Every structure is written in C-alpha cells, then in structure tokens.
Amino acid sequence: MASFPITRLRRLRRSPGLRALVRETAVTADDLILPLFVRHGRGMRQPIGSMPGHAQLSVDRLADEVGPLAKLGLRGVLLFGIPSKKDAIGSANFAEDGPVQQAIRALKRDFPGLVVMTDVCMCEYTDHGHCGILSAPAPLQVSANGNGSHGLMVAQMPYILNDETLEVLGRVSVSHAEAGADIIAPSAMMDGQVATIRDALDDAGFAETPIMAYSAKFASAFYGPFREAAESPPSFGDRAQYQMDPANRREALRETQLDVAEGADILMVKPALPYLDIIRDVREHFDHPIAAYNVSGEYAMVKAAAERGWIDERRVTMETLTSIKRAGADIIISYHTPDVLKWFKEG
Ligand code: PBG
C-alpha cells in the first residue's frame, strides 16, 4: 500500500456518463465549414479523384449539394472558383459572372442563413498557376564564383510581384462582397493583403464585411489534392517565395501580428494537423476567433487508409478534429464536414 492516497484519475472514466460530464473539448456542427469548388457550365458534378466524396460543381448543382447538408446543420461554406479561361492576371477572378460571384448569389438566394465565405487568391485564375502577378521572364542564372561550375548559385527565379498583386486582390474582394459574400478570406500570402482588402472593402461601402485572414499559411505538400481539385498547380517552381517555411514557428506569430494590425477579424492557420503547435501559439497570443484549415492532403490520407480498412474512419476523423479544436481553433474548415454532419445525425 502506498503511504499516501493514490490520486485516482480513473474514477471519472468509469462510465460514458461520467466521461461526458468531464469532457473538455467538443466538436459541433457550429464549428465546421465546408469548402466547395465551383466551375462554369451546367449540370456538372465532376468527382475529384484524390478527394473522395468531393466534386467540382457547376452553379446550378450547388443547391442539390448544399440542401441536404443545410438540413443537417451546415453553418457555412468556403468557395473556390475554377474559371473556364485563365490569363496572366486572372481576369475571371473579379468578373461579375465569374463562377464564385454566381455561386455566392445562388447560395444567398437559396440558403439566406448560410455563411458564405470566399477564398481570395489568384492561383486558380492565372495561366501560370501562381498566387500573384508574375515579374518579367527569368534573367540568366549567375554563379557567385563567376565560372558557373560550382559554388553559390544566385538563381534569379521569376518573382511574384507583391504590390501589383495587392491591387487585384482588392478588386476581387470587392466583387465578392458585391455579390453578397459574408466573409472574405485572402489566401495569397502577399504582404499587406489584409490592409489593402480592408481599405478596398471600406471604400466600396462594405465596412461591415469581415476578413478571415489566412495568416499563417505554410508552403505545404498537403495541398496536393486541392491543386487537382482547383486545377491550380504552379506551372514552374513552388510557392515558397510567398507561403511560409514549415520550419518557422516565431515567424507565424509575426505574420499573425501583422494581420491583426491590418484589421483581420478572424485568424487562420493552415494546414491544421501538422501545425497544431502554431494554432496553440496563436491562441495564446491573440483573442481573435481562430480558424484552422484541415486541408486536402490531411483528408486524402484518412480516406485512403480508411478505404483499405487500415483505420476506423469515423474515430480517426473525430480524433483529428478534436485535436484541432483542443489546440485552440474555433472554426475548422474541413472536407470531412459532410461525413461528420451525417455521423452527428446518426448519433
Ligand atoms: C489558394 C489555396 C490553396 C489552398 C487553399 N487556398 C492552394 C495553395 O495554396 O496551393 C489549399 C487547400 C487545401 O489543400 O485543401 N492559394
């Protein structure tokens, strides 16, 4: 026998009722946002191979997709557009009849209570697949030691222009707000994008439209399936010039701090599962609502393993979402949303 009373944590684990009473974290339908991919065309529902259950939808198919989920308590959606034509500056991005603009109007008409968020970026709209406007073609590579054989290479890659891109992001945001978007979510990772968009929205009479900033968005391999879904892989290079280095924790707080100063209403960390420490850091430093994006690759891994019978899909999914909430997120953007709403209904 111990000479002191054993602390018995197991007393409160003895029954489902006791465990429910002392449970610290709960994921509910109110926390979940569903990403949707909308495209031009009619009657289209094109399944996305690497994201089972998800599809590119034409605007006229949105109601079929969202209706049953709204009945199950779906709170909000995050829209991504796939335009029929791409060009250097992504003109379809701010066109009145762009896929996203049409989708916003259709959803607000059919589901007035649904929170409609829109991703503001350029990669789905540009012919080169980058998130901003491209500088002139690449100058020659120059080697530091002069003979080009070895040593430090100073490769001048084409650069994604920051300030020129900001102007486009402002225009896109206003066009989304004009169509009726409830929340504008800039994801291009340009410096100053939140301030520019805030200004543009205010000038256009949308001072009441909130901004959900993709504040700490990392240059992640977990976006792979999304790029198939949105037809947006970069045609050269990667996004490391503007998205964050996965190794950087302190820099994530600097990014977030800047977005706060620029007027962001909601702060986002993305991806979620490999960055739970960042979610926790942001939670501890700011009192803003925090969103976490449980991205396409995180979803695809669970689906692939579940299809093979290697994991219990429902339990793994709920454990994942609970971990994101426990880390400090208030809002979880997740492709698991339809499944989770159905599980909640089944009980
Ligand atoms: C646009 C954007 C991307 C994602 C959300 N917004 C792709 C990217 O940055 O390459 C990824 C979302 C996901 O993987 O689910 N920039």
Boltz pocket constraint, residues with backbone or C-beta under 6 A from the ligand:
constraints:
  - pocket:
      binder: B
      contacts: [[A, 119], [A, 121], [A, 122], [A, 123], [A, 131], [A, 187], [A, 188], [A, 222], [A, 223], [A, 224], [A, 225], [A, 226], [A, 227], [A, 232], [A, 239], [A, 294], [A, 295], [A, 296], [A, 297]]
      max_distance: 6.0
